[in-house]
Amino acid sequence: MAKQITDSHLREHCAEVLDELDAGQEFVIIRDGHPIGELHATPRRREITTAELQARLALFPWNDSGNDVLAEIDAVFPF
C-alpha cells in the first residue's frame, strides 16, 4: 500500500524517502491536500551468466535464416 507524504516532507526528508523507496515502499505525494504524483521503485536489471544466455538461446525457435544471427552472436559471445 502506498504511503502518503506531503511535498514538504519529501523535500525535508529526501534521503530517508529514497531509502524507503529502495526497500520497496511506494509513495503518493500530496500538495495542498491533493495527490500530485506517485513514487515507486523501478525494476532492477539483472545480469545473466553465459550459461544462462546459452540456455535461453537454445530455446529460441531458430530457422535456416537464423544461422547468420547465430554467427553474429558467436562473434560477440564466444562460448
N, C-alpha and C positions, 0 to 999 in steps of 0.2 A: 504494500500500500504506500502511496506517495505521501511524503511528509510535506506539510505546508509551511513555508517560511516567507518572511517579508523580504522585499528587495533590500531594505536597510540591513537586515540580518545577514543576507548574502554578502553585502559589501563589508560588513564588520567582521565576519567570521568565514571568509572565503576559504582559507586553508582547511578549516575543520569540515566545511561543507564538501570540499573536494575529497577529503579523506573518506567521508561517509559515502560519497558518490562512488569512489573506487571500491568500497566494500559492498556495493550493491544497492544502497539506498536511493530511492527516486524522490524527486522534489517537485512541488508546484510552487512557483514564485508568485507571491501576492503583492500587488501595489494598489494602494487606496481601496483595499477591501475586495479587489477583483483579481482573479488569476490572469497572469500575463504570459506565462510560459512554463515549460516543464524542463527539468534536467534529468537525464538518465545516462548511464554509462554506455559507451559503445562496446560492441563485442571485440574481444581481444583477438588479434591474429595469432595463429599458431603455426610454428614452423614444423615441417614434416621431414622425416628422415628419408634417405634414398630408398630404403627398403619399403617404406610406406608409399612412396611415389611409384616404385616398380609395381607394387601390388595394385594400386589404383589404375595404372596404365594397362595392366594385364586384363582388367575388367572392361576396358573400352572396346566397343564393337568395331574393330578396325576392318577395313575392306582393302582391296588391292591398291586403291589410290592412297591409302594411309601409309604406304611404305616410305614415301618422301617425308611425311611427317615424322615417322619413326627415325629416319636418318638424321633429321634436324634435332630431334630430342637427344639422340645418342651423341651428337656433336657437342651439345650443351651439358648433358648429364652422362658422362661416360660411366657405365656400370661395370 
